[in-house]
Amino acid sequence: FSDSLKNSDLAAIEDKNNVPDLKIATPIVLVPGNVSYQSTIKSDAVIMGSSSGLQDIFQIYPISGRSITQDDINSRASVAVIGSRVASQLFGLSDPVGQTIKIRNKNFRVVGVFPPKGMVSLFNVDDMVIIPYTTAQDYLLGIKYFNGIITEANSEQDVPQTVVDITRVLRFRHGITDPSKDDFHITTQADAASRVSAITSILTALLSAVA
């Protein structure tokens, strides 16, 4: 499934004629590797290419500096917004905004810093490094696909129909008539919460058995 989502899929999903209850959609490009400043390395940073839509969906905005802009995406700018733990581990008490960090041995200018936020959905914002998704694709990885597309519906009540609409759009675009042949999967917040709850229950039972 790793290369099935393309820019044309994102455009089709964002088309209100196809998915009328969609509020925001933003692509995700996962960048393996670490982030560093001078001789200090943070090896557990979560480096992602995305857009300002990610910040709108998760309601996380820089406490200093600015967000990733559409101009950054269009120009494939080498800029980054970093989480609070990334900032403290790389820069200590110094202001990171305007400083240059390295991602996969490429220079990126820090333009913003997120406030301490902890876990939001499945991501720890404090360990995040967000760069323009076009920069991640073209400058760092040399790929033309997304690892995922994160979406938000207009309301909680619209989520089930939005899932149906996105599924229909992707199956049509990918020429899929047999659902068992889907080259994508869709997970909602409710699905994720249910899985986490199930895993926690299994671990609790296991720990009880060990005890």
C-alpha positions, 0 to 999 in steps of 0.5 A: 500500500505504501505508494498508492496515494498520489497528489491526484487522489488528494485533489479528488478527495478535496473536491466538494463534489466528491466528498461534500462533508470534508473540512480539511485534508492534508497529506503525510510524508514520513521521513526516516532519519534523525534531526541535528543541530551542530553536534547534538542529534535527536534520533527519535524525532518524528519527521513528517512532510505535511501542510498547515492543514495538519496544524488546523486538524490537530489544533496545534500552532507555533508558540513562536515563529510561524507555520508552514505556508502554501508558499513554502509548499509551492517553492519546496522550501527547506523550512521546519516547525519543531516540537518543544522537546526537539527545541529543548534537546537541540537548543537548550534555552536558546531561541531555535527560530532562524537557526539551521538544523540538519535532516538527512544531512540537508539544511533546514531553517527553523521557522516555528516552534510548537508549544508543549502539547504531548500526544495528539491523536497518534502523534506526540507533538513535542517530538515532531519536526514538520516540513513542507510535504513537497520538500520531503518528497522531492528534496529528501526522498525522491518520491511522488506519493504520500504515506497517508492523508489525514482528513477532518469532516465537518462534524462528528456526525459526518464521519461515517458518510465521509469514510464512505465517500473517500472509499468510493473516490479512491476505489474509482480512481484506482480502478478497484471493483473488488473491495478485497483488492483495496490498495488503501485503508481508512482508520477513524479516531474511533477505530484508533481508540478501540484498537488502543483500548484492546491492546491495553486490555491484552497487556493488562491481562498479561501483566495480571497473569504474570503477577 
